[in-house]
Amino acid sequence: MQVAPKSNNLIVYWFQRRKPGKTVSVSFHQPMRVQIRWLLVSWMFLISAIAYLDRVNISIAGSSIQKEFHLDDIRLGWVFSSFVVGYALFQVPGGRLADRLGPRKVLSLATTVWAVFTALFATVPAGIPGALALLLAAEFLLGAGEAMVYPACNRVVASWIPSQERGLANGLIFSGVGAGAGIAPPLITYFLVTHGWRWSFWICAAIGLVAGLIWYGIARDLPEEHSWVKPAEAEHILLGVPEQPAAGPRESLRLSVILSSRNVWALTLSYFTFGYVSYIFFYWFFIYLNKVRGLDLKASAFFGMLPFLAMAAFAPLGGYISDRLSSCYGKRLGRCGLPVVCMAVAAGFLMLAMQAQDARLGSLVLAGGAGALYLSTGCFWSVTADISGRSAGSVSGVMNMGNQIGGAVTASLTPVLAGAFGWSSSFLAAAALCLAGSLAWLLVDPQRVVSGKTVKHAAPELTVFPGRERH
């Protein structure tokens, strides 16, 4: 074993701790220029953007699909819900796969599955018997494929990102939600006008497949497995990653242990309400502007971008604020206090927007609500990574299942409420749930790991090699 002076002992110790009993050879080069953890975060941002480009695609193409397949709003809602049901049901299995097989393989698998079923959805011919059933099946399986994406991403965050950077990292990953959904209206509208709705699905499928293949080439499950990681970055990761609740790199906590955690239930409840609100924008906002507010296709595409651009901008901002507050005042304020305030503010924007008579002003106010909501998104995923470690895929899968159940409910319930009581009732119901989600954060203890112990943030005591001083 080659040991460089001073702080390089920490790197050798880290590799020995992660792979006990193995001979470790560490080569020390010049200080790092590219930080590999942020390269991986950047690519997860891109995958997130493509996933939501794909997801909002069907909302924008919804009117064209309705005409071609002769669907009313209720049956179109079934198609939307079938995706979310598949997405919700496969959250936990997808998270456990990421814990057991590693996020590198699972994230690549996810992009392949969603690409295949996105393409198959667009090949269903109109007018054949059972066409609606085929659309439902394709959307369900597309949802099952995409379900693996964010639990796998959170598993990467738990292994690669120091605790004090997780708010920003998750904020950047989830800003891909807004970025993908934001570019979808003009991009998909272009293909709708020039080539028809089916081409937008086929192009999204191809982009997703390419992104997944590149991810498999550049990613590794753990920092010590990546030949591009330099000692300085390895030391930084080690000092900031909390001690893991699970003992081995491929172990995962039992589901019964996860479900016995009050933290998990509180996060899942709050994320249910988060999902209910956010899916109104993903599935119904474009249709609401076009059919209810009376905007034409191009104006709907422009104003339909605004909530998603707000999400893209405010998700990393919220993550950065959360990290700073956590460093200065502790995680109780930085990870829990921030979403209490942000979700309450989002509820206020939703209620205020219903008072706006002008469609464009109402769109701006609703965009403010979407941005305020997404200020909190990094907190959800940072807390699950902190309290679950190497079981982050499974724990975040449980939490995100709640989010998708909320999305499935809003996909079907929104048109029912709108038809019975008017569209204002749909947004007011979302505002009430958003307030409930804000209050649920008061039950979360960010220092309590899922196994019931207190999170340890200090680096382990190191063995100092003879003749070397600790640095």
C-alpha positions in Angstrom: 0.0 0.0 0.0 1.3 3.5 -0.9 0.5 6.1 1.7 1.0 9.8 1.0 1.7 12.2 3.9 -0.8 13.6 6.3 -4.4 13.8 5.1 -4.0 11.0 2.6 -4.2 8.6 5.6 -7.8 9.5 5.8 -8.4 8.3 2.2 -6.6 5.0 2.9 -8.7 4.5 6.0 -11.9 5.2 4.1 -11.1 2.6 1.4 -10.2 0.1 4.1 -13.4 0.7 6.0 -15.5 0.3 2.9 -13.7 -2.9 1.8 -12.3 -4.5 4.9 -9.9 -7.3 4.5 -8.8 -6.2 1.0 -5.5 -4.8 0.0 -5.9 -1.2 -0.9 -3.7 0.6 -3.4 -4.3 4.3 -3.7 -2.5 6.5 -6.2 -2.3 10.2 -5.4 -2.3 12.7 -8.2 -2.7 16.4 -8.5 -5.6 18.1 -6.8 -8.9 17.4 -8.4 -10.2 19.8 -11.1 -13.6 18.1 -11.7 -15.7 17.0 -8.8 -17.2 13.7 -9.8 -20.1 13.9 -7.3 -21.4 17.1 -9.1 -20.9 15.5 -12.5 -23.2 12.7 -11.3 -25.7 15.3 -9.9 -25.7 17.1 -13.2 -26.5 14.0 -15.1 -29.3 13.1 -12.7 -30.6 16.6 -13.3 -30.7 15.8 -17.0 -32.4 12.4 -16.5 -34.9 14.1 -14.2 -35.6 16.7 -16.9 -36.1 14.1 -19.6 -38.5 12.1 -17.3 -40.7 15.1 -16.8 -40.5 16.2 -20.4 -41.9 12.7 -21.1 -44.5 13.1 -18.3 -45.8 16.5 -19.3 -45.8 15.4 -22.9 -49.1 13.5 -22.5 -50.7 16.5 -20.8 -49.9 18.8 -23.7 -50.9 16.1 -26.2 -54.0 15.3 -24.2 -56.4 17.2 -26.4 -55.1 15.6 -29.5 -55.2 12.1 -27.9 -58.8 12.8 -26.8 -59.9 13.7 -30.3 -58.2 10.7 -31.9 -59.4 8.2 -29.4 -62.7 9.8 -28.6 -62.0 10.2 -24.9 -63.8 12.6 -22.5 -62.0 14.3 -19.6 -62.9 11.5 -17.2 -61.4 8.8 -19.4 -58.3 10.9 -20.1 -58.0 11.2 -16.3 -57.9 7.4 -16.2 -55.0 7.4 -18.6 -53.2 10.0 -16.4 -54.0 8.0 -13.3 -52.7 4.7 -14.8 -49.3 6.2 -15.1 -49.3 7.4 -11.5 -50.7 4.1 -10.2 -47.8 2.2 -11.8 -45.4 4.9 -10.6 -46.7 4.6 -7.1 -46.8 0.8 -6.8 -43.2 0.4 -8.0 -41.6 3.1 -5.8 -40.7 0.7 -3.0 -39.6 -2.2 -5.3 -37.6 0.3 -7.3 -36.0 1.7 -4.2 -35.1 -1.8 -2.8 -33.6 -2.7 -6.2 -31.4 0.4 -6.0 -30.3 -0.5 -2.5 -29.5 -4.1 -3.5 -28.3 -3.8 -7.1 -26.9 -0.3 -7.0 -28.2 2.9 -8.5 -25.9 2.7 -11.5 -27.7 -0.4 -12.9 -31.2 0.5 -11.7 -31.2 4.1 -13.1 -30.0 2.7 -16.5 -32.8 0.1 -16.4 -35.4 2.7 -15.5 -34.5 4.9 -18.6 -34.6 1.8 -20.8 -38.1 0.7 -19.6 -39.6 4.1 -19.8 -38.2 4.6 -23.3 -39.7 1.3 -24.5 -43.2 2.0 -23.2 -43.2 5.7 -24.2 -42.6 4.5 -27.8 -45.2 1.7 -27.5 -47.9 4.2 -26.2 -47.4 6.2 -29.4 -47.9 3.0 -31.6 -51.4 2.2 -30.3 -53.7 2.7 -33.3 -57.0 4.6 -32.8 -60.3 2.9 -33.5 -59.3 -0.7 -32.6 -61.3 -2.6 -30.0 -59.6 -2.2 -26.6 -57.5 0.9 -27.6 -58.2 2.5 -24.2 -57.1 -0.6 -22.4 -53.8 -0.6 -24.4 -53.2 3.1 -23.5 -53.9 2.4 -19.9 -51.5 -0.6 -19.9 -48.7 1.3 -21.7 -49.0 4.2 -19.2 -49.0 1.9 -16.2 -45.8 0.2 -17.4 -44.2 3.5 -18.3 -45.0 4.6 -14.7 -43.4 1.4 -13.4 -40.2 2.2 -15.3 -40.0 5.8 -14.2 -40.7 4.8 -10.6 -37.1 3.7 -10.1 -35.6 7.0 -11.1 -35.7 9.1 -7.9 -35.2 6.4 -5.3 -32.0 5.4 -7.3 -31.0 9.1 -7.4 -31.4 9.4 -3.7 -29.3 6.3 -3.2 -26.5 8.1 -5.1 -26.9 11.2 -2.9 -26.7 9.1 0.3 -23.4 7.5 -0.8 -21.8 10.4 -2.7 -23.0 13.7 -1.2 -21.9 15.1 2.2 -24.9 15.9 4.5 -24.2 19.6 4.3 -24.5 19.6 0.5 -27.6 17.4 0.2 -30.1 20.2 0.1 -28.4 21.8 -2.9 -27.8 18.4 -4.6 -31.4 17.3 -4.3 -32.6 20.8 -5.3 -30.5 20.6 -8.5 -31.8 17.1 -9.3 -35.4 18.2 -8.8 -34.9 21.4 -10.7 -34.8 19.0 -13.6 -38.6 18.5 -12.9 -39.2 22.1 -13.7 -36.7 22.3 -16.5 -38.2 19.3 -18.3 -41.7 20.3 -17.7 -40.9 23.9 -18.6 -39.4 23.2 -22.0 -42.2 20.7 -22.8 -45.0 23.2 -23.8 -43.2 24.9 -26.7 -41.3 21.8 -27.7 -44.2 19.4 -27.7 -46.5 22.1 -29.3 -44.0 22.4 -32.1 -44.2 18.6 -32.8 -47.9 18.6 -32.4 -48.3 21.3 -35.1 -45.7 20.0 -37.5 -45.6 16.2 -37.1 -48.4 15.1 -34.8 -48.5 14.0 -31.2 -47.0 10.5 -31.8 -43.6 12.0 -32.9 -43.3 13.8 -29.6 -43.5 10.4 -27.8 -41.0 8.7 -30.0 -38.4 11.5 -29.7 -38.8 11.6 -25.9 -38.2 7.8 -25.9 -35.0 8.1 -27.9 -33.6 10.9 -25.7 -34.2 8.9 -22.5 -32.5 5.8 -23.9 -29.4 7.8 -24.8 -29.2 9.5 -21.4 -29.5 6.1 -19.6 -26.6 4.6 -21.6 -24.4 7.5 -20.9 -25.3 7.3 -17.2 -24.2 3.7 -17.1 -20.8 4.7 -18.6 -20.0 7.6 -16.2 -21.6 6.4 -12.9 -20.5 4.1 -10.1 -22.4 3.1 -7.0 -19.8 4.2 -4.5 -17.0 6.8 -4.6 -14.3 4.2 -4.0 -15.4 2.3 -7.1 -14.9 5.3 -9.4 -11.4 5.7 -10.8 -12.0 9.4 -11.5 -12.4 10.4 -7.8 -9.3 12.2 -6.5 -8.2 12.0 -2.8 -9.3 15.5 -2.0 -12.8 14.8 -3.0 -12.8 11.4 -1.3 -11.8 13.1 2.0 -14.5 15.7 1.6 -17.2 13.0 1.0 -16.0 10.9 4.0 -16.1 13.8 6.4 -19.6 14.8 5.4 -21.4 11.5 5.0 -23.1 10.4 8.3 -22.5 6.9 9.6 -24.7 4.5 7.8 -27.6 2.6 9.5 -27.1 -0.5 7.3 -23.9 -2.4 7.8 -22.9 -3.3 4.2 -23.0 -1.5 0.9 -25.7 -3.8 -0.5 -27.8 -4.2 2.6 -31.2 -2.6 3.1 -33.4 -2.1 6.2 -36.4 -4.4 6.5 -39.6 -2.9 5.3 -41.2 -3.5 8.7 -38.4 -1.3 10.3 -39.0 1.4 7.7 -42.8 1.4 8.3 -42.4 1.6 12.0 -40.7 5.0 11.8 -42.7 8.1 12.7 -40.4 10.2 10.5 -41.2 8.1 7.4 -45.0 8.4 8.0 -44.8 12.1 8.5 -42.7 12.6 5.4 -45.0 10.4 3.4 -48.1 12.2 4.5 -46.6 15.6 3.6 -45.3 14.3 0.3 -48.8 13.0 -0.5 -50.1 16.5 -0.3 -47.0 17.8 -2.2 -47.9 15.3 -5.0 -51.6 16.2 -5.0 -50.7 19.9 -5.6 -47.8 19.4 -8.1 -49.7 17.0 -10.3 -52.4 19.6 -11.0 -49.7 21.5 -12.8 -48.3 18.5 -14.6 -51.6 17.1 -15.8 -54.3 19.7 -15.8 -52.7 23.2 -15.9 -52.3 23.3 -19.7 -55.9 22.1 -20.3 -57.1 24.5 -17.6 -55.5 27.5 -19.5 -56.8 26.3 -22.9 -60.3 25.2 -22.1 -61.3 27.1 -18.9 -59.3 30.4 -19.2 -59.8 30.5 -23.0 -56.2 30.9 -24.0 -55.2 29.7 -27.5 -52.7 26.9 -28.0 -49.6 29.2 -28.3 -50.6 31.3 -25.3 -51.4 28.2 -23.3 -47.9 26.9 -24.2 -46.2 30.1 -23.1 -48.1 30.6 -19.8 -48.1 26.9 -19.2 -44.3 27.1 -18.9 -44.3 29.5 -16.0 -45.0 27.2 -13.1 -42.4 24.7 -14.3 -39.7 27.4 -14.8 -40.5 28.6 -11.3 -40.0 25.0 -10.1 -36.7 24.8 -11.9 -35.4 28.0 -10.4 -36.7 27.6 -6.8 -35.8 23.9 -6.2 -32.0 24.5 -6.1 -32.5 27.9 -4.3 -34.5 26.1 -1.6 -31.9 23.4 -1.3 -29.2 26.1 -0.9 -31.2 27.9 1.7 -31.8 24.7 3.5 -28.1 23.8 3.6 -27.2 27.3 4.9 -29.9 27.3 7.6 -28.9 23.8 8.6 -25.2 24.8 8.9 -26.0 27.9 10.9 -29.0 27.0 13.0 -29.3 23.2 12.8 -31.4 20.7 10.8 -34.6 21.3 12.8 -34.8 24.7 11.2 -33.0 24.1 8.0 -34.6 20.8 7.0 -38.0 21.1 8.7 -38.8 24.7 9.4 -38.2 25.7 5.7 -40.9 23.4 4.2 -43.4 24.4 7.0 -43.2 28.0 5.7 -42.8 27.2 2.0 -45.8 24.9 1.8 -48.0 27.3 3.7 -47.0 30.1 1.3 -47.8 27.9 -1.7 -51.3 27.3 -0.3 -51.7 31.0 0.0 -50.8 31.5 -3.7 -53.2 28.8 -4.8 -56.1 30.5 -3.0 -55.1 34.0 -4.2 -54.9 32.9 -7.8 -58.6 31.9 -7.8 -59.4 35.6 -7.2 -57.6 36.7 -10.3 -60.0 37.5 -13.2 -57.3 37.9 -15.8 -56.0 34.6 -17.1 -52.4 35.8 -17.4 -52.3 37.3 -13.9 -53.8 34.1 -12.5 -51.1 32.1 -14.3 -48.4 34.2 -12.8 -49.8 33.8 -9.3 -50.1 30.0 -9.7 -46.5 30.0 -10.9 -45.6 31.6 -7.6 -47.4 28.9 -5.8 -45.5 26.2 -7.7 -42.2 27.9 -7.0 -42.9 28.2 -3.3 -43.9 24.5 -3.2 -40.6 23.5 -4.9 -38.5 25.5 -2.4 -39.2 22.6 -0.1 -38.5 19.7 -2.4 -34.8 19.3 -1.5 -35.7 19.0 2.2 -37.8 15.8 1.6 -35.1 14.0 -0.1 -32.2 15.3 2.0 -33.9 14.1 5.2 -34.6 10.7 3.8 -31.0 10.3 2.8 -29.8 11.5 6.2 -32.0 9.2 8.2 -31.6 6.1 6.1 -28.1 6.0 4.6 -27.6 2.9 2.5 -31.4 2.2 2.7 -32.1 5.6 1.1 -33.6 4.0 -2.0 -36.1 2.0 0.1 -37.0 4.8 2.5 -37.4 7.5 -0.3 -39.4 4.9 -2.3 -41.9 4.7 0.5 -42.1 8.5 0.8 -42.4 9.0 -2.9 -45.1 6.4 -3.1 -47.2 8.8 -1.0 -46.4 11.5 -3.5 -47.6 9.4 -6.4 -50.7 8.3 -4.6 -51.5 12.0 -4.2 -50.8 12.5 -7.9 -53.1 9.6 -8.8 -55.9 11.1 -6.7 -55.6 14.6 -8.2 -55.4 13.1 -11.8 -58.9 11.6 -11.4 -60.4 13.8 -8.7 -59.6 17.2 -10.2 -62.0 16.9 -13.2 -64.7 15.5 -10.9 -64.4 18.5 -8.5 -64.2 20.9 -11.5 -67.3 19.4 -13.1 -69.4 19.4 -9.9 -68.3 22.7 -8.2 -66.1 24.6 -10.7 -62.4 24.7 -11.3 -61.8 27.0 -8.3 -62.9 24.2 -6.0 -60.1 22.0 -7.4 -57.4 24.5 -6.6 -58.9 25.4 -3.1 -58.9 21.6 -2.2 -55.2 21.5 -3.3 -54.5 24.6 -1.0 -56.1 22.9 2.0 -54.0 19.8 1.5 -50.9 21.9 1.1 -51.5 23.4 4.5 -51.9 19.9 6.0 -48.6 18.9 4.4 -46.9 22.0 6.0 -48.1 21.0 9.5 -46.9 17.4 9.0 -43.3 18.6 9.0 -43.7 19.5 12.7 -43.6 15.8 13.4 -40.3 15.2 11.6 -37.1 14.8 13.6 -34.2 15.0 11.1 -31.7 13.7 13.7 -33.5 10.4 14.2 -32.4 7.6 11.8 -35.0 5.0 10.7 -33.4 2.4 12.9 -34.3 4.6 15.9 -30.8 5.8 16.7 -29.4 9.4 16.7 -27.5 10.3 13.5 -23.8 10.5 13.9 -22.2 13.2 11.8 -18.7 13.1 13.1 -16.0 11.3 11.2 -14.8 8.0 12.7 -11.7 7.9 14.8 -8.8 7.2 12.5 -5.8 4.9 12.8 -2.7 7.1 12.3 0.2 5.3 10.6 3.5 5.4 12.3 5.5 8.5 11.6 2.4 10.3 10.2 0.4 13.0 11.9 -3.3 13.2 11.6 -4.5 16.1 9.4 
